[in-house]
């Protein structure tokens, strides 16, 4: 997906942007352990001069839910995206990736409506559709802008460890050419699904990501940046089909993995949480809950009302029952109730820890502890600062800083 408009000069910046752009980067699947295993001098310096903590993402810990939460500052009950995929009231299957499904404004929309220049780029094209509606320029690794390809070459396949690095190399070109007041960057989690934090390839990729973030912000007057993740990642060894479990008990159901999407190669649509729809809910709810709760690997079985209240979900967009697996269990489709798996995945309560790094004038005073807190902060008017206080160029050293 590619959108291009004629770029303005730096002089057209809207008042209130503190003299420099605001950049938000969501690293898909970047559990804190990946940064603990990697030398990240740029992130370290940002954290030392700004703020770095281990925060929390929204439940379910999946991509669409959390990108929209970051963009809106809202919880799923308010913004309406409760999973990557949903079953409608008439049984229709819907991918939750249309901007029309988002019920509240994003900070990108608010910035565009205020006359600011907005750019939004993504590794996955499904996210480009979500983030790009109000952007003056948007593209994805899967559908790159021709002018970017002319500068840095064709992007690698989406199922590769290099896809995110290509996107991060494209980001400075967007800043230079488009002069955005706000830039949103979101990556793919293929690497995190395939490799544990201690893998040499993972450490190399995140070290290069750190370097590229430094290159992105170096020399930009007044720049502010927030870095977070949409979810973490864990190894899963037990697969469970809730439908098959209930079928053995004579109960009809439709089970939906909360991370189900079009990108199946790296996770097989196996998620640490699931929504269970019951066609005969009034008659079957109690017994279905009892059967599922007795299955090893299913840590919690919540009713629609219980899950909506605890996790701030929209009760109309989830199942009659909400399942949470233990740390090693993932839910998916299968003929058998249970089988052995060897994957890395997310979606449960165990993948909710995420890094939260903020730096620069726009995040002065920021005290949030959830990834959505970034959007909540940016939806509010910027704090009034003296115009000369942050007028100096950024200078991020890439050596000599370590945790």
N, C-alpha and C positions, 0 to 999 in steps of 0.2 A: 504494500500500500504506500503510495508516494503522493505527497502534496507539496507544492512549492508556490510561494508568492515572491514578488520582488522584494529583496531585503532592504530594510531602511538603514540609515546611518546610525552610529552610536548616539548622535545628538537627539534622536527621537525617543530616547528612554523616558518612560513615564515617571513622574515624581512619586516617591515612596518606595523605589527599588533600592534605596541606599547607595546609589551610584554604581551598582554592579549587578550582575545576574545572580539569580538563585538557581542552584543545580540540586536536583534530588536524584539519587541513584538507588535503585532497588536491585540488589544482587539475588537472583532467584536461587533458593536453596542454600544460601551461605550461612550454615550453622556456625556459631562462635568457634567451634573446634577447628574449622578450616583456618581461621586467622591465628589461633593459638599454635598451630603447627607451621606457620609461615612467617618469614621476615617481612614485615610491612612497615617500613620507615615512614611512608607518607601517612598512612592511617594513624600510626603512633603519634606523629607530630600533630595531626588534626585533633586527636583525642587529648593530647597534652595542652594544646592551646585553646581547645574548645571543650567538648564533652564526649565521653565514650562510656557507655554502660551496656550491659547485657539486658535487653528489653524483652518484650513479649509481643507476639503477633496475635491475630484474631483466630478464633476457632470457627470452622475447621482450618487447620494449618495448610491451606492450599493457595495456589497462585492467584486465581481471579478474585477470590474473597479479599486477599490481603493487598493486592495492587489497588483495588477500588477503595479499600479502607485507608490506604496511604493517601490516595488522591483526594478523597473527600473528608478525611478526618473523622468519619462516621463509623459506626458499628454495622454489621450485616443487617440487623433488624431495620435500620434506617435507610441504608443505601440499597438494599434489596438483593445483593449478590450473596447467596448463602452456600454456594458450591461452584465447581467448574461446570456442572451439568445438573439438570433437574428433570423430573417427570411432572408434567402439568396435570391439572385436575381431570382432564379427559384421557390421561395416559400418554400424551404426546411427549416426545423426548426433545429437550431444548438445551443447546449449549449456551451457557451464561456468558456470552462474550459480545453482546451488542450494547452500545452506549445507551440505547433506548431503555434498557432494563435498569439503568442506574437512576435512582429516584431523587437524588440530591445533587447539588452542583459539586464539581471538582475545583481544586485550586487552579487548575489550568483554565477552566471555563471562566472563573472569576477574574483571572489575570487578563484573559482575552477581552472580556467585557469591559475591563477598565482601560483598554487601549494598549495593553502591554503585548510585546512580541513573545509568542509561545512556540516552543519546539518540543516534540515528544518522539523518541526513537526506541525501538524494541528489537530484541533478538527474534522473538516469536511474532508472526504476523497476526495471530489472534489477539495479542495484546495491543498491537498497533491500531486495531479497529476500536478497542476500548479507549485508548489514551489519545487517539488522534483527532477526535471530532472537533475540538476547539483549537487545534494546533495550526500554526501558519506553515509549519513544515513537519512532516512525519514520514517515517519509512521504517522498514524492518530489515533484518538480515536476509529474510526470505524474499522480500520485495524491496531491494535497495533503490535509492535515488541514483539516477544515472551519473549525476555530477560527482557523487561520492565514489562510485566505481571508477570513474575516470581518474580520480586522485589516488586511491589506495588499492585498486584492483577488485576483482570479483570476490564476494564474500564466500567463506567456506560453507559446507553443508550445516544445516541446523543441528543435525546429530553429530557434532564434533566438539572437541575441546577448544577449538579456535574461534568458534562463532562469536562468543562474548568479547574476545579480544579485538576482533574486527569492528564490533560495534563501538568499543571504547576508543579505537583509533579514529572512528568516524566522528565521534563527539566533538573534538576540537575543530574539525572542519565546519560543523554546524554552528559552533560559537563564532568562528571567524567570518563565515559567509552570511549567516542569518541574523547575527547580533540579537539573540533572544534575551528577553528579560527573565524568562523562566525556561529551564530545560529539564525534562524528565527522561531518565534513561532506565530501562528495565531489561534484564537479561534472561537467559534460559538456564535451567538447572540440570541439563544433561550430564555435565561433569559430576555434579554432586550425587546424582542417581547412580553413576557408574563407579565412582572412586571414593574411598574413605579419606578422611582428612590427612592421614599420614602418607598417602600415596605420593611418590615423587612428582607425577604429572599434575596432581592437584596442587601441590605446593608451588610448582613452577607457574601454573596458570594464575593462582591468586597473587603470587609475587609480581607477575607481570601486570595484573589488574591494578595492583597498588601503584606501580610505576606509572601506568597510563592515567590513573586518576590525578597523580601529581602533575603530569604533562598537561592535562585538561585545564587545571585551575591556575597553573603557573603564569604569573604576569598579568592576570585579569584584575583590574582595579576594582576593589569593593566586592569581590565575589564571595558568595556564601554557599555552603554545600552541606547536604545531609546524605548520609549513607546508611542503608539498612538492608534487611532481607524480608522476603515475604513469608518464609518459613525455614525451619531447619531440615534435618535429614537423619534417618537412622536405618541400620540394617534390619531387615525383616526375614523371618525364617518360617513362620506359620501362615498359610493362606486359608481363609475361611470364606465360604459362600453362604451368606445368611439365607438366601433363597433355598439352597439345598438343605440346610439345617431345618428350616421350617417345613419344607416339602416332606421330609421324612416324618414329621409330626402331623402331617395332614393339613397344614396351614398354607393357604395361597398368599403369595407376597411378591413384591417387586423391590429389589434391593439396588441402591445406587451408591457406587463408590464416590466419595466427595471430590476426588481429584480427577475423575473421568474426563478426558478431553481428547483432542485429535492427535495428540503427541504420545503414542503408546509404546514406542520402541524401548524406552528406558524404564518404564514402570508397569507396563501391562495393565494399566487402569486399576492397580492395587493400592488401596489407601488405608491409612490407619483409622479411618472413621467411615461410617456408612449411614445412609438414610433408608429405612425400611418402610415401604408403603404397604398397607393392608387393605385390599378391596372390601373386606368384611370387617372393618376396624372395630365396630361395636361388639361383635361376637368374638373376635380373635385376639384383641389387644392383650388381655391379661395372660392368656396361655402362651402367646408368642413371646411376651416378655420373659416369662418363666423359662421357656425352652432355651432362649438365647442366653439368658443369664447363667444357665447351667453349663454352657460350653466353655471349656478352657481356652484362654486367649481373649475372650470378650470381657473386658474389665468393667465396663459400665453399660447399662441399658436404660436409657432415659425416655420418658414419654415426650411427645411433642411439646407440651406445656413446660415440662421440667427443663428440657434443652433450651427452649426459647428464653426462659427466664435466666438460666445460668450463663449462657453464652451469647446473649443478645442477638438471637436469630429471629427471622421472620417465620412465625408458625405456619404461614400459608405456603412457604417454599421449602419445607423440610418434610420428612416422613412422619408416620405415626409413632415410630420409634427411632431413636438415634443411638448408634452403637459406637463405643470407643474401645479400640483394641489396646492390649498391653503393648509394651515397647517393641516387641518382636512380631506382632501380628498385623496382617493387612487383609482387607476385605476386597473381594472381587467376584467375578462370575465364574461358576464352575459346576460340573455335574455332580461332583462329590462334595460332601460337607467340609472336608478339610484336606489339605495336602501340604507338602514341604516346598518352600520357596527359598530362593537365594537372590534377593533384590535389596536395593536401598530405596526407601520411600518415605512418605510423610502423610500428614492429614490428622494425626492423633494429637492428644494433649502433650505428648513427649517431644514434639517438634515445634514447640511454640517459642523457644528461646532464640532471639535474633540479636545481632549487633545493632547498636544505635549510636551513630557518630554524627555530631553536628558541630559546625565551625563557621565563623564569619558573622558579620553584623546582623544579618536577618535572623540569626538564631541566638542573638544575645538575650540571655534570660530564659531560654528554653529549658523546661524542666520535665518534659514528658518522659514516660517510660514504656510506651507502646509504639509500634511502628506507625499506627494511625495518628499518633500525636504530632507527627511531622505535618500531615495535612491539616489537622486541627489548628496548629500554630499558624500555618500559612494562610488559612482561611480568614484569620483575624487581621485587622489592620497592622502594618509594620510599626514597631516602636519608633518613636521620634528620636533621632540621633543627630548630633552636630554634623553638618555636612563635611567638615574637614577631618572628622575623627577616623573615618575608614576610607579615606581617599588614596591611601598608599597601595602600591601593587602588592599582590600576594607573593610570598617567598617561601616555598615549601622545599626544604632540603630532602633529598632522597637517600642520603647516607648519614650514618652516625646516630640514628635514633632507633631505639629498640625497647621493647617492653621488658 
